[in-house]
């Protein structure tokens, strides 16, 4: 069984700081017309997915489908990384710009797709 240090080293090796984000919103939610609460960005391939507090949890689904363990918050003013393989925060380098979705983008978003009762749906 690998040590925690070995798992963390593997996760850091999976980070590609040169890859830009896939867009300004969750890839799958955009494709289906859904909405999200917060966004996460894959540190390996740039895929932007919605967080686990969102209805669809696409960032976690991306990890399960690809094995890419490290995500970074894609929210303005946040720069933390999460490692799914250790289920803990981790460190990582500065990723390619942009660092977040546009500040003008609503949270939850996108505004025109967020239902009036969104809070009860996430409850």
N, C-alpha and C positions, 0 to 999 in steps of 0.2 A: 504494500500500500504506500503511495507516495506521501511524503511529508508535506505539511502545510507550506513550507518554504518552497518545495519543488512545484506544488500546485500554483503558488503565486508567481513563481518565475515563468511557468508555462503561460499563465494568463498575460503577463507583461509582454512576452514574446509575441502574443497574438495581436498586439496593438500596432496599428499602422498609422502614425501621425500625419501622413501625407494625404490620406483619403478624405475628401470633403463629405459633408453630410448629404444624404440622398434627396433632401428637400427641406421645406420649412414645416412640414406636418407629418403625421404618421402615414407611412406608405400605404398600409392596408386600409386604414380608415378613409383615406383620400379615395382609394379605389372603390370602396363600397358605399361612400356617402355617409359614413359614420362620423363620430366626434370623439374627442379625447379630453382628458383632464391635464396631464403633464406629459412631456415628451422625453425620451431617452434616445441616445445615439450610440450605435455600435462602434466601439473603438477599433475594430478590425476592418469593417467594410463600409462604415458610414450610414448604414441603415437606420432610419429614424422610425421609432415605434412608440406606442403609447405605454404609459406606466401601469403598474399593477393596481393602482387606484382607479384606472379608467375601466370602462365596460369590457373592452376587448383584450387588454393585456398583451398587446402585440410585441412589446420589447422582450418579454419573457418567452413568448412563442418563438421569436427569432432565435434566441439562445438555444432553445430546445431543438429547433430545426437545423441550425448550423453548427452548434457547439462553440460559437464565439462567446467567450465568457464575460468579457468586460464591456460595460455600458457606461456612458457619461451622461449626466443630466444635460438636457438640451434646453434648459430654462434660462432666461436672462439672469445674470448675476450668480449663477451656480456653476461650479467647476468640479464637483465631486464625481468620483468613479465608483461603480459597484461591480463586484466580481461574483457572478452567479455560481462559479465553481466552489467558492469558499463561503458564499452567502454573507459577505462582509464588504465593507468599504475597502478600497485599495487606492494606490497612487498610480498616476499615469502622466505622460508628457502632454504638453499643449497639442491639441489636435488642429487640423487644418480649419481655417475659417470657412463659414461663420461659426462662432462658438455657441450660438443659440438661435432659436427662432426669433423673428423680428419682435421687438418690444411692443410694437403696435398690434401684434396678434393676440387675440383674447385668450384668456384662461378661465374656464375651459374654452375650447375652440374647435373649429372655426365658428364664430358667433352665429352665423346664419344656419348652422346645423345643430346647435345646442338646444335641446328642448327646455321649455320653461320649468319643468319639474326635474331637472338634471340631478339635483342634490338627493332627491328621494330615490332616483334610479341607482345611484352609487352607494346609498345607505347600507 
